[in-house]
Amino acid sequence: MILYTYQSSHTVFPPEEQDFTSYEMLEIPGGQLMCEKNGEDYIICRLLATDPNMYLNPKYTPGQKFKP
């Protein structure tokens, strides 16, 4: 199987399972956010949506704090 992706192999195939234990998938209207828990807040790592306009919303920019 060949996987074509823009991401590094460490992101797709993490060396340890512990690397993804701090991530959570949060449901938002129109998609999902992959976030890293930081205290009571979440830091957005990735937006998963089929609507291209959601990617233009600065509220869902990776690195932003998010409160569900």
PDB file with one MODEL, atoms N, CA, C and O in Angstrom:
MODEL        1
ATOM      1  N   MET A   1       0.841  -1.172   0.000  1.00  0.00           N
ATOM      2  CA  MET A   1       0.000   0.000   0.000  1.00  0.00           C
ATOM      3  C   MET A   1       0.888   1.238   0.000  1.00  0.00           C
ATOM      4  O   MET A   1       1.877   1.307   0.729  1.00  0.00           O
ATOM      5  N   ILE A   2       0.521   2.211  -0.826  1.00  0.00           N
ATOM      6  CA  ILE A   2       1.255   3.465  -0.904  1.00  0.00           C
ATOM      7  C   ILE A   2       0.382   4.561  -0.322  1.00  0.00           C
ATOM      8  O   ILE A   2      -0.796   4.675  -0.660  1.00  0.00           O
ATOM      9  N   LEU A   3       0.961   5.358   0.548  1.00  0.00           N
ATOM     10  CA  LEU A   3       0.240   6.453   1.179  1.00  0.00           C
ATOM     11  C   LEU A   3       0.863   7.764   0.724  1.00  0.00           C
ATOM     12  O   LEU A   3       2.021   8.054   1.025  1.00  0.00           O
ATOM     13  N   TYR A   4       0.078   8.554  -0.007  1.00  0.00           N
ATOM     14  CA  TYR A   4       0.531   9.860  -0.454  1.00  0.00           C
ATOM     15  C   TYR A   4      -0.013  10.908   0.512  1.00  0.00           C
ATOM     16  O   TYR A   4      -1.227  11.068   0.630  1.00  0.00           O
ATOM     17  N   THR A   5       0.866  11.614   1.195  1.00  0.00           N
ATOM     18  CA  THR A   5       0.446  12.628   2.154  1.00  0.00           C
ATOM     19  C   THR A   5       1.506  13.718   2.242  1.00  0.00           C
ATOM     20  O   THR A   5       2.678  13.493   1.938  1.00  0.00           O
ATOM     21  N   TYR A   6       1.078  14.886   2.657  1.00  0.00           N
ATOM     22  CA  TYR A   6       2.002  16.004   2.841  1.00  0.00           C
ATOM     23  C   TYR A   6       2.630  15.997   4.228  1.00  0.00           C
ATOM     24  O   TYR A   6       3.545  16.774   4.500  1.00  0.00           O
ATOM     25  N   GLN A   7       2.148  15.131   5.099  1.00  0.00           N
ATOM     26  CA  GLN A   7       2.631  15.111   6.473  1.00  0.00           C
ATOM     27  C   GLN A   7       3.852  14.203   6.604  1.00  0.00           C
ATOM     28  O   GLN A   7       4.074  13.302   5.795  1.00  0.00           O
ATOM     29  N   SER A   8       4.626  14.469   7.639  1.00  0.00           N
ATOM     30  CA  SER A   8       5.815  13.657   7.869  1.00  0.00           C
ATOM     31  C   SER A   8       5.423  12.255   8.327  1.00  0.00           C
ATOM     32  O   SER A   8       4.315  12.043   8.821  1.00  0.00           O
ATOM     33  N   SER A   9       6.315  11.324   8.163  1.00  0.00           N
ATOM     34  CA  SER A   9       6.025   9.944   8.562  1.00  0.00           C
ATOM     35  C   SER A   9       5.843   9.821  10.071  1.00  0.00           C
ATOM     36  O   SER A   9       5.155   8.911  10.533  1.00  0.00           O
ATOM     37  N   HIS A  10       6.447  10.722  10.848  1.00  0.00           N
ATOM     38  CA  HIS A  10       6.286  10.673  12.306  1.00  0.00           C
ATOM     39  C   HIS A  10       4.870  11.060  12.730  1.00  0.00           C
ATOM     40  O   HIS A  10       4.384  10.607  13.766  1.00  0.00           O
ATOM     41  N   THR A  11       4.210  11.897  11.931  1.00  0.00           N
ATOM     42  CA  THR A  11       2.833  12.273  12.238  1.00  0.00           C
ATOM     43  C   THR A  11       1.874  11.150  11.880  1.00  0.00           C
ATOM     44  O   THR A  11       0.949  10.853  12.636  1.00  0.00           O
ATOM     45  N   VAL A  12       2.090  10.530  10.734  1.00  0.00           N
ATOM     46  CA  VAL A  12       1.200   9.466  10.270  1.00  0.00           C
ATOM     47  C   VAL A  12       1.437   8.183  11.054  1.00  0.00           C
ATOM     48  O   VAL A  12       0.485   7.517  11.461  1.00  0.00           O
ATOM     49  N   PHE A  13       2.685   7.839  11.263  1.00  0.00           N
ATOM     50  CA  PHE A  13       3.055   6.626  11.993  1.00  0.00           C
ATOM     51  C   PHE A  13       3.883   7.020  13.213  1.00  0.00           C
ATOM     52  O   PHE A  13       5.112   6.978  13.162  1.00  0.00           O
ATOM     53  N   PRO A  14       3.225   7.401  14.310  1.00  0.00           N
ATOM     54  CA  PRO A  14       3.989   7.848  15.481  1.00  0.00           C
ATOM     55  C   PRO A  14       4.823   6.715  16.065  1.00  0.00           C
ATOM     56  O   PRO A  14       4.397   5.560  16.056  1.00  0.00           O
ATOM     57  N   PRO A  15       6.007   7.038  16.572  1.00  0.00           N
ATOM     58  CA  PRO A  15       6.868   5.995  17.131  1.00  0.00           C
ATOM     59  C   PRO A  15       6.292   5.351  18.389  1.00  0.00           C
ATOM     60  O   PRO A  15       6.581   4.187  18.666  1.00  0.00           O
ATOM     61  N   GLU A  16       5.500   6.068  19.140  1.00  0.00           N
ATOM     62  CA  GLU A  16       4.929   5.551  20.389  1.00  0.00           C
ATOM     63  C   GLU A  16       3.437   5.858  20.414  1.00  0.00           C
ATOM     64  O   GLU A  16       3.003   6.884  19.892  1.00  0.00           O
ATOM     65  N   GLU A  17       2.666   4.986  21.010  1.00  0.00           N
ATOM     66  CA  GLU A  17       1.234   5.237  21.149  1.00  0.00           C
ATOM     67  C   GLU A  17       0.977   6.381  22.119  1.00  0.00           C
ATOM     68  O   GLU A  17      -0.066   7.032  22.041  1.00  0.00           O
ATOM     69  N   GLN A  18       1.892   6.633  23.015  1.00  0.00           N
ATOM     70  CA  GLN A  18       1.742   7.695  24.006  1.00  0.00           C
ATOM     71  C   GLN A  18       1.673   9.071  23.352  1.00  0.00           C
ATOM     72  O   GLN A  18       1.162  10.016  23.954  1.00  0.00           O
ATOM     73  N   ASP A  19       2.182   9.194  22.124  1.00  0.00           N
ATOM     74  CA  ASP A  19       2.174  10.489  21.455  1.00  0.00           C
ATOM     75  C   ASP A  19       0.764  10.992  21.183  1.00  0.00           C
ATOM     76  O   ASP A  19       0.553  12.201  21.087  1.00  0.00           O
ATOM     77  N   PHE A  20      -0.206  10.090  21.055  1.00  0.00           N
ATOM     78  CA  PHE A  20      -1.564  10.500  20.744  1.00  0.00           C
ATOM     79  C   PHE A  20      -2.509  10.412  21.931  1.00  0.00           C
ATOM     80  O   PHE A  20      -3.711  10.615  21.759  1.00  0.00           O
ATOM     81  N   THR A  21      -2.022  10.123  23.111  1.00  0.00           N
ATOM     82  CA  THR A  21      -2.915  10.015  24.266  1.00  0.00           C
ATOM     83  C   THR A  21      -3.420  11.376  24.728  1.00  0.00           C
ATOM     84  O   THR A  21      -4.471  11.450  25.364  1.00  0.00           O
ATOM     85  N   SER A  22      -2.704  12.451  24.425  1.00  0.00           N
ATOM     86  CA  SER A  22      -3.139  13.777  24.866  1.00  0.00           C
ATOM     87  C   SER A  22      -4.081  14.439  23.859  1.00  0.00           C
ATOM     88  O   SER A  22      -4.572  15.538  24.118  1.00  0.00           O
ATOM     89  N   TYR A  23      -4.346  13.791  22.707  1.00  0.00           N
ATOM     90  CA  TYR A  23      -5.226  14.355  21.690  1.00  0.00           C
ATOM     91  C   TYR A  23      -6.652  13.867  21.874  1.00  0.00           C
ATOM     92  O   TYR A  23      -6.886  12.727  22.277  1.00  0.00           O
ATOM     93  N   GLU A  24      -7.604  14.746  21.571  1.00  0.00           N
ATOM     94  CA  GLU A  24      -9.016  14.385  21.622  1.00  0.00           C
ATOM     95  C   GLU A  24      -9.703  14.933  20.380  1.00  0.00           C
ATOM     96  O   GLU A  24      -9.351  16.004  19.885  1.00  0.00           O
ATOM     97  N   MET A  25     -10.688  14.190  19.880  1.00  0.00           N
ATOM     98  CA  MET A  25     -11.502  14.646  18.762  1.00  0.00           C
ATOM     99  C   MET A  25     -12.751  15.305  19.334  1.00  0.00           C
ATOM    100  O   MET A  25     -13.496  14.683  20.091  1.00  0.00           O
ATOM    101  N   LEU A  26     -12.978  16.558  18.973  1.00  0.00           N
ATOM    102  CA  LEU A  26     -14.139  17.306  19.445  1.00  0.00           C
ATOM    103  C   LEU A  26     -15.074  17.569  18.273  1.00  0.00           C
ATOM    104  O   LEU A  26     -14.637  17.987  17.200  1.00  0.00           O
ATOM    105  N   GLU A  27     -16.352  17.325  18.482  1.00  0.00           N
ATOM    106  CA  GLU A  27     -17.361  17.575  17.457  1.00  0.00           C
ATOM    107  C   GLU A  27     -17.712  19.064  17.447  1.00  0.00           C
ATOM    108  O   GLU A  27     -17.953  19.662  18.495  1.00  0.00           O
ATOM    109  N   ILE A  28     -17.736  19.650  16.255  1.00  0.00           N
ATOM    110  CA  ILE A  28     -18.191  21.020  16.066  1.00  0.00           C
ATOM    111  C   ILE A  28     -19.220  20.992  14.941  1.00  0.00           C
ATOM    112  O   ILE A  28     -19.246  20.036  14.167  1.00  0.00           O
ATOM    113  N   PRO A  29     -20.064  22.006  14.829  1.00  0.00           N
ATOM    114  CA  PRO A  29     -21.027  22.015  13.724  1.00  0.00           C
ATOM    115  C   PRO A  29     -20.308  22.015  12.376  1.00  0.00           C
ATOM    116  O   PRO A  29     -19.598  22.965  12.049  1.00  0.00           O
ATOM    117  N   GLY A  30     -20.490  20.969  11.610  1.00  0.00           N
ATOM    118  CA  GLY A  30     -19.892  20.880  10.283  1.00  0.00           C
ATOM    119  C   GLY A  30     -18.584  20.126  10.221  1.00  0.00           C
ATOM    120  O   GLY A  30     -18.007  20.015   9.139  1.00  0.00           O
ATOM    121  N   GLY A  31     -18.088  19.601  11.327  1.00  0.00           N
ATOM    122  CA  GLY A  31     -16.822  18.879  11.271  1.00  0.00           C
ATOM    123  C   GLY A  31     -16.325  18.442  12.633  1.00  0.00           C
ATOM    124  O   GLY A  31     -17.091  18.317  13.589  1.00  0.00           O
ATOM    125  N   GLN A  32     -15.012  18.212  12.700  1.00  0.00           N
ATOM    126  CA  GLN A  32     -14.362  17.786  13.933  1.00  0.00           C
ATOM    127  C   GLN A  32     -13.051  18.538  14.093  1.00  0.00           C
ATOM    128  O   GLN A  32     -12.438  18.970  13.117  1.00  0.00           O
ATOM    129  N   LEU A  33     -12.640  18.682  15.335  1.00  0.00           N
ATOM    130  CA  LEU A  33     -11.347  19.276  15.652  1.00  0.00           C
ATOM    131  C   LEU A  33     -10.496  18.250  16.383  1.00  0.00           C
ATOM    132  O   LEU A  33     -10.962  17.604  17.323  1.00  0.00           O
ATOM    133  N   MET A  34      -9.264  18.101  15.957  1.00  0.00           N
ATOM    134  CA  MET A  34      -8.301  17.299  16.705  1.00  0.00           C
ATOM    135  C   MET A  34      -7.555  18.284  17.592  1.00  0.00           C
ATOM    136  O   MET A  34      -6.847  19.163  17.102  1.00  0.00           O
ATOM    137  N   CYS A  35      -7.719  18.128  18.899  1.00  0.00           N
ATOM    138  CA  CYS A  35      -7.169  19.085  19.854  1.00  0.00           C
ATOM    139  C   CYS A  35      -6.286  18.385  20.876  1.00  0.00           C
ATOM    140  O   CYS A  35      -6.456  17.204  21.179  1.00  0.00           O
ATOM    141  N   GLU A  36      -5.345  19.150  21.391  1.00  0.00           N
ATOM    142  CA  GLU A  36      -4.491  18.669  22.472  1.00  0.00           C
ATOM    143  C   GLU A  36      -4.953  19.347  23.754  1.00  0.00           C
ATOM    144  O   GLU A  36      -5.096  20.569  23.803  1.00  0.00           O
ATOM    145  N   LYS A  37      -5.184  18.556  24.784  1.00  0.00           N
ATOM    146  CA  LYS A  37      -5.673  19.098  26.063  1.00  0.00           C
ATOM    147  C   LYS A  37      -4.543  19.844  26.755  1.00  0.00           C
ATOM    148  O   LYS A  37      -3.432  19.333  26.901  1.00  0.00           O
ATOM    149  N   ASN A  38      -4.855  21.073  27.180  1.00  0.00           N
ATOM    150  CA  ASN A  38      -3.885  21.921  27.862  1.00  0.00           C
ATOM    151  C   ASN A  38      -4.586  22.546  29.064  1.00  0.00           C
ATOM    152  O   ASN A  38      -5.133  23.644  28.971  1.00  0.00           O
ATOM    153  N   GLY A  39      -4.564  21.838  30.192  1.00  0.00           N
ATOM    154  CA  GLY A  39      -5.297  22.310  31.364  1.00  0.00           C
ATOM    155  C   GLY A  39      -6.784  22.172  31.122  1.00  0.00           C
ATOM    156  O   GLY A  39      -7.270  21.080  30.826  1.00  0.00           O
ATOM    157  N   GLU A  40      -7.518  23.282  31.246  1.00  0.00           N
ATOM    158  CA  GLU A  40      -8.953  23.262  30.973  1.00  0.00           C
ATOM    159  C   GLU A  40      -9.259  23.617  29.524  1.00  0.00           C
ATOM    160  O   GLU A  40     -10.375  23.400  29.052  1.00  0.00           O
ATOM    161  N   ASP A  41      -8.280  24.159  28.822  1.00  0.00           N
ATOM    162  CA  ASP A  41      -8.467  24.548  27.426  1.00  0.00           C
ATOM    163  C   ASP A  41      -7.979  23.443  26.499  1.00  0.00           C
ATOM    164  O   ASP A  41      -7.339  22.480  26.923  1.00  0.00           O
ATOM    165  N   TYR A  42      -8.299  23.612  25.236  1.00  0.00           N
ATOM    166  CA  TYR A  42      -7.799  22.734  24.188  1.00  0.00           C
ATOM    167  C   TYR A  42      -7.040  23.589  23.184  1.00  0.00           C
ATOM    168  O   TYR A  42      -7.418  24.731  22.923  1.00  0.00           O
ATOM    169  N   ILE A  43      -5.982  23.043  22.629  1.00  0.00           N
ATOM    170  CA  ILE A  43      -5.233  23.708  21.569  1.00  0.00           C
ATOM    171  C   ILE A  43      -5.556  22.963  20.274  1.00  0.00           C
ATOM    172  O   ILE A  43      -5.387  21.746  20.200  1.00  0.00           O
ATOM    173  N   ILE A  44      -6.016  23.684  19.263  1.00  0.00           N
ATOM    174  CA  ILE A  44      -6.405  23.063  17.998  1.00  0.00           C
ATOM    175  C   ILE A  44      -5.158  22.598  17.253  1.00  0.00           C
ATOM    176  O   ILE A  44      -4.218  23.367  17.050  1.00  0.00           O
ATOM    177  N   CYS A  45      -5.164  21.330  16.850  1.00  0.00           N
ATOM    178  CA  CYS A  45      -4.073  20.773  16.056  1.00  0.00           C
ATOM    179  C   CYS A  45      -4.485  20.588  14.598  1.00  0.00           C
ATOM    180  O   CYS A  45      -3.678  20.780  13.688  1.00  0.00           O
ATOM    181  N   ARG A  46      -5.749  20.214  14.382  1.00  0.00           N
ATOM    182  CA  ARG A  46      -6.187  19.893  13.030  1.00  0.00           C
ATOM    183  C   ARG A  46      -7.700  20.065  12.930  1.00  0.00           C
ATOM    184  O   ARG A  46      -8.435  19.744  13.864  1.00  0.00           O
ATOM    185  N   LEU A  47      -8.150  20.569  11.801  1.00  0.00           N
ATOM    186  CA  LEU A  47      -9.570  20.682  11.497  1.00  0.00           C
ATOM    187  C   LEU A  47      -9.913  19.645  10.447  1.00  0.00           C
ATOM    188  O   LEU A  47      -9.222  19.530   9.435  1.00  0.00           O
ATOM    189  N   LEU A  48     -10.976  18.891  10.679  1.00  0.00           N
ATOM    190  CA  LEU A  48     -11.460  17.905   9.718  1.00  0.00           C
ATOM    191  C   LEU A  48     -12.873  18.311   9.322  1.00  0.00           C
ATOM    192  O   LEU A  48     -13.803  18.195  10.121  1.00  0.00           O
ATOM    193  N   ALA A  49     -13.034  18.787   8.091  1.00  0.00           N
ATOM    194  CA  ALA A  49     -14.337  19.244   7.621  1.00  0.00           C
ATOM    195  C   ALA A  49     -14.413  19.093   6.109  1.00  0.00           C
ATOM    196  O   ALA A  49     -13.391  19.099   5.423  1.00  0.00           O
ATOM    197  N   THR A  50     -15.629  18.958   5.599  1.00  0.00           N
ATOM    198  CA  THR A  50     -15.822  18.874   4.151  1.00  0.00           C
ATOM    199  C   THR A  50     -16.165  20.228   3.552  1.00  0.00           C
ATOM    200  O   THR A  50     -16.098  20.391   2.334  1.00  0.00           O
ATOM    201  N   ASP A  51     -16.526  21.193   4.370  1.00  0.00           N
ATOM    202  CA  ASP A  51     -16.859  22.533   3.895  1.00  0.00           C
ATOM    203  C   ASP A  51     -15.588  23.378   3.830  1.00  0.00           C
ATOM    204  O   ASP A  51     -14.976  23.635   4.867  1.00  0.00           O
ATOM    205  N   PRO A  52     -15.178  23.816   2.642  1.00  0.00           N
ATOM    206  CA  PRO A  52     -13.946  24.607   2.526  1.00  0.00           C
ATOM    207  C   PRO A  52     -13.995  25.933   3.286  1.00  0.00           C
ATOM    208  O   PRO A  52     -12.954  26.448   3.694  1.00  0.00           O
ATOM    209  N   ASN A  53     -15.186  26.486   3.481  1.00  0.00           N
ATOM    210  CA  ASN A  53     -15.295  27.764   4.199  1.00  0.00           C
ATOM    211  C   ASN A  53     -14.900  27.641   5.662  1.00  0.00           C
ATOM    212  O   ASN A  53     -14.496  28.630   6.274  1.00  0.00           O
ATOM    213  N   MET A  54     -15.008  26.458   6.230  1.00  0.00           N
ATOM    214  CA  MET A  54     -14.606  26.286   7.633  1.00  0.00           C
ATOM    215  C   MET A  54     -13.108  26.501   7.811  1.00  0.00           C
ATOM    216  O   MET A  54     -12.665  26.956   8.865  1.00  0.00           O
ATOM    217  N   TYR A  55     -12.329  26.177   6.785  1.00  0.00           N
ATOM    218  CA  TYR A  55     -10.881  26.352   6.870  1.00  0.00           C
ATOM    219  C   TYR A  55     -10.487  27.826   6.825  1.00  0.00           C
ATOM    220  O   TYR A  55      -9.372  28.178   7.210  1.00  0.00           O
ATOM    221  N   LEU A  56     -11.383  28.687   6.362  1.00  0.00           N
ATOM    222  CA  LEU A  56     -11.113  30.124   6.321  1.00  0.00           C
ATOM    223  C   LEU A  56     -11.506  30.828   7.614  1.00  0.00           C
ATOM    224  O   LEU A  56     -11.181  32.000   7.800  1.00  0.00           O
ATOM    225  N   ASN A  57     -12.192  30.139   8.499  1.00  0.00           N
ATOM    226  CA  ASN A  57     -12.620  30.715   9.769  1.00  0.00           C
ATOM    227  C   ASN A  57     -11.429  30.772  10.729  1.00  0.00           C
ATOM    228  O   ASN A  57     -10.883  29.728  11.088  1.00  0.00           O
ATOM    229  N   PRO A  58     -11.015  31.978  11.152  1.00  0.00           N
ATOM    230  CA  PRO A  58      -9.843  32.082  12.037  1.00  0.00           C
ATOM    231  C   PRO A  58     -10.050  31.428  13.400  1.00  0.00           C
ATOM    232  O   PRO A  58      -9.082  31.163  14.113  1.00  0.00           O
ATOM    233  N   LYS A  59     -11.304  31.167  13.767  1.00  0.00           N
ATOM    234  CA  LYS A  59     -11.592  30.524  15.049  1.00  0.00           C
ATOM    235  C   LYS A  59     -11.048  29.094  15.087  1.00  0.00           C
ATOM    236  O   LYS A  59     -10.749  28.577  16.164  1.00  0.00           O
ATOM    237  N   TYR A  60     -10.915  28.446  13.917  1.00  0.00           N
ATOM    238  CA  TYR A  60     -10.468  27.057  13.849  1.00  0.00           C
ATOM    239  C   TYR A  60      -9.028  26.917  13.360  1.00  0.00           C
ATOM    240  O   TYR A  60      -8.639  25.845  12.895  1.00  0.00           O
ATOM    241  N   THR A  61      -8.240  27.971  13.455  1.00  0.00           N
ATOM    242  CA  THR A  61      -6.848  27.927  13.025  1.00  0.00           C
ATOM    243  C   THR A  61      -6.023  27.071  13.982  1.00  0.00           C
ATOM    244  O   THR A  61      -6.150  27.218  15.197  1.00  0.00           O
ATOM    245  N   PRO A  62      -5.180  26.178  13.460  1.00  0.00           N
ATOM    246  CA  PRO A  62      -4.317  25.388  14.348  1.00  0.00           C
ATOM    247  C   PRO A  62      -3.452  26.293  15.224  1.00  0.00           C
ATOM    248  O   PRO A  62      -2.893  27.287  14.761  1.00  0.00           O
ATOM    249  N   GLY A  63      -3.358  25.921  16.497  1.00  0.00           N
ATOM    250  CA  GLY A  63      -2.608  26.706  17.468  1.00  0.00           C
ATOM    251  C   GLY A  63      -3.493  27.587  18.333  1.00  0.00           C
ATOM    252  O   GLY A  63      -3.048  28.085  19.367  1.00  0.00           O
ATOM    253  N   GLN A  64      -4.750  27.787  17.920  1.00  0.00           N
ATOM    254  CA  GLN A  64      -5.686  28.600  18.689  1.00  0.00           C
ATOM    255  C   GLN A  64      -6.213  27.818  19.887  1.00  0.00           C
ATOM    256  O   GLN A  64      -6.325  26.593  19.843  1.00  0.00           O
ATOM    257  N   LYS A  65      -6.535  28.538  20.955  1.00  0.00           N
ATOM    258  CA  LYS A  65      -7.188  27.905  22.107  1.00  0.00           C
ATOM    259  C   LYS A  65      -8.664  27.737  21.783  1.00  0.00           C
ATOM    260  O   LYS A  65      -9.265  28.575  21.110  1.00  0.00           O
ATOM    261  N   PHE A  66      -9.242  26.641  22.272  1.00  0.00           N
ATOM    262  CA  PHE A  66     -10.642  26.325  21.988  1.00  0.00           C
ATOM    263  C   PHE A  66     -11.294  25.822  23.256  1.00  0.00           C
ATOM    264  O   PHE A  66     -10.749  24.971  23.958  1.00  0.00           O
ATOM    265  N   LYS A  67     -12.476  26.361  23.543  1.00  0.00           N
ATOM    266  CA  LYS A  67     -13.268  25.872  24.680  1.00  0.00           C
ATOM    267  C   LYS A  67     -14.550  25.276  24.126  1.00  0.00           C
ATOM    268  O   LYS A  67     -15.317  25.976  23.464  1.00  0.00           O
ATOM    269  N   PRO A  68     -14.798  23.999  24.381  1.00  0.00           N
ATOM    270  CA  PRO A  68     -16.016  23.376  23.840  1.00  0.00           C
ATOM    271  C   PRO A  68     -17.276  23.871  24.528  1.00  0.00           C
ATOM    272  O   PRO A  68     -18.377  23.441  24.185  1.00  0.00           O
TER     273      PRO A  68
ENDMDL
END
